[in-house]
Amino acid sequence: MATGNPIAAFGRGGLNTLSGIGSAGIFLIHAITQIFSRPFRLRRYIQEIEFLGAKSFLIVFVTAIFTGMVLALQGYYTLSGFGAEALLGVAVSQSIIRELGPVLCALMVAGRAGSATAAEIGIMKITDQVPALEMMAIDPIAFIISPKVLAGIISVPILTGFFDLIGIGGGYLVGVNLLGVNEGAFIGNMVSTVTAHDIWGGFLKSVFFGLIIAWVATFKGYTAKATTEGVAAATTSTVVLSSVLILVVDYILTSMLL
């Protein structure tokens, strides 16, 4: 076919997209299987969990407390129109536990740790650290990628739990201390309404989100061109793609869990 044929161009684009998805899938399967292979580098896993989880706590804390405070402020003036201020605790807790906690926490981690992870791996390629590992008979996937994938699966759910607690605490501060909602009604209605299904549903989402962040960041960094421009492009695409996938997967999981 002619080069300028739009149908041929569309077909090539579709094939390239499918090839990229297949490569990313094989990459993820290889990374996950290497988690359980020997030698088990415990120190590497701890370092990655610290980087992705512990060092993301501050931004998660700030995001969570102000999210809870804004929810309480907006929710109070919405519910007061119906004389239902006592349900403020329910509105804040359900919104955070079901949706805002997992999603906003994942977006913050993707922006901070996901971009840094892609840049780190890209720089390792530029400085020939990846080929050096191969020359020493060390699988780069097992040494570099697998610890980051496991760290994402472990760290994001833990951070989501902190986000939920801090966000509800921020809502309590505004609702009870600032707006004068009855403390017993705020807490009592929240406790009687939030179920284990809500909590575990939020944590299930966060496991998928952590996997998505680590997968996209490591794949983009590992397949980036070994130039400064290539690393910059990989870093940008990591944040954009992981954020979009988080929102898409959130909708899919929400429709399945309701």
N, C-alpha and C positions, 0 to 999 in steps of 0.2 A: 504494500500500500504506500501511497505517497506520504511523505513526512508530514505535510501540513494537514492531513486528514484528521478532522476533529474526533471521529470515531476511534481511529487508531490511537490518537493521543489519550483519549479517555480510557481505552483498554490498557494501554501501557501504565497509566496512572493507577488503575485498579489492580493490575498485577504487582506493581511496585508496593502498593499498600498492603496487599495480602502477603507478599514476601516479607515486608517489615514486621507485620503482626506475627508471622510464623517464626521469624528469627527471635523476636522478643519472647515468644512463648517457650521456645527451646532454651533460650538464655535463662528464663525463670526456673524451668524444670531442672536444669543443670545446677543452678544456684541452690535450690531447695534440697536436692539429693545430696549435695556436698556438705550440707549442714550436719548430716549424720555420719559422714565419713571420718576416718581417722587420718592424721592426728586431730583431736578435738582441741582447738586453740582457745582455751577458756579466757586467757588474757585479752585476746583480740575481740571476743564477744563482749566482754565487760567494757572495754574501751569504746566500742561502737554504741553500746547502750547508754554509756555516760554522755557521749557526744550527741546522739540523737534525742535522748530522753532528758537527762538531768540538765543539760545546757539549754534545753528548750523550755524549761519550767518557768522562767521569769516572764517570757512573752506570753505563755499560756496563762499565767496568773493574772497579768494585767488585762488580757483580753477577756478572761472569765469574769473577773469582778465587775468590770464595766458593762459587760453584756448582761449580767444579772441585774445590775442597777438600772440600766436602761429599760429592760423588760419590766421591772417592777414599776418604774415611773409611767411608762406607756400603758401597762396593764391596769394600773390603778385608775387612771382617768377614763379608760374604756369601760372597766367593770363598774365604776361608780355611777355611770349613766344608767345602769340596770339595778343599782342597789346591791351589787354582789361583790363588794370589796373583800369579803371574807374568803373568796375563792382566789385571791391573789397568789397565795402560796402554791395552789394547784397549777395556775397558769404559768408561773415562773418555772416550777420544777418540771412539769411535763414538757415545756418547750425546750428546756436545756437538756434534760436527760434523753429525750427521744431524738431531737434533731440538732439543736445548736451546739451542744457539747461535742459530739463526735465530729460534726462538720467543721466548725470553726477551729477546733483543736487541730484537726488534720490539715486545714489550710495554713495555719500558723507554722506547723512543723514543716510542711512542704516549702513554704517560703524561706524558712531559716535553714533547716537541715537538708532538705532536698536539693536546693541549689548549691549548697556547700559541698554536698556529697558528689554531685555531678562534676563540679569544678575540681575537686580533689582527684577524682579518678582521671579526668581529662589531663590534669597536670602530670600525673604519674605516667601517662602515655607520652607526653611531650618530653619528659626527662628520661624516657626509656626504662622506667622501673618495671613496667609490665613485661617487656622482653627479657629483662634481667631475671625475673622470677621464673620464666619459662626455661631459661638457660640453666637455672639451678634445680630443674625438675620439680618446681612447685607450681601447682595449678593456680593461676591467677584468680579464677572464679572462686575456688575454695578459700584462698587466702584473703582476697579483697572483698568479693561480692557477698558470699554467704553470710559472714558476720553482720553485714549491713542489712541484709534482708531479715535475718532473725531479730536484729535490734529494732527494726521497724515494726515487726509483728508484736514484740513484747512492749516496747516503749509507748506507742501511741495509745493502746488501751489504758495503760497506767496514767498517762497524762490526761486522758479523757475522764477518768475517775476524779482526778484532782480538779479538772475543769468543772465538772458537775457540782462538786462540793463548794468550790469557791464561788461559782456563779450563783448558786442558791443562797450562799451566805451574803453575797452582794445584794440580791433581791430582798433578803431579810432585813439588811441594814436600812435600805431605802423604804421598804414597805412598812416595817414596824417602827423603826426609830425616827424616820423622817416624816412619813405620811400618816402615822398613827393607826395602822391596821392592828387589830387585836392579835397579840402574840399567839394565844392558844388557837385561834381560828386559822392563822397562817400556817402553823406547824401541824395542827390536828388534821385539817383538810388535806394537807399535802401528804401526810403519812397514810391516811386512809384511802387516798386515790392512787398514788404511785404503786405500781405492782412490780413483781419480779420480772415479768415479761417486758416491761418498759426498760428496766435496768439492763437486762441481758441483751435486749435488742440493740441498745446503744453501744454496748461493748462489742457485740458482733460486728456492727458497722465499723467500729474503730479498728478491729483486727484487719478487715479488708482494706481500710484506708491506709493503715500502716504498711501493708503489703504493697499497695499501689505506689505509695511514696517511694519506698525503697526500690521497687522494681523499676519504675520510670527513671529515677535518679541514677541508679547504677547502670542501666542499659544505655541511657543517653550519654553518660560519661564514658562508658567503655567503648561505645561506637563513635565517639566524637572524632573529628579530624584532628590530627596531632599538630594543630596550630593554635595560636591565641584566639583567632577568630572562631575556630571550631569549638573551642572550650566555651567561649562566650555564648555561642549559639546553643550549645548543649545546655548550659545553665538556664538560659531564658526559656527554652522549650520544655525543660523539666518542670519549672514552676507552672507554666501555662497548661501543659498536658496533664500533669498530676491534679491540678485544681479542677479541670474540666471532668476528668475521670472520677474524681471524688464526688462531684455533684451528680453525675450520671448514675454511678453505682448507688449513691444515697437514694435516689428516686426508685431504683429497681428494688433495693432491699426494703425500703419503706412500704412499697406496694406488696411485697411478699409477707412482711411482718404484721401488717394491719389485720 
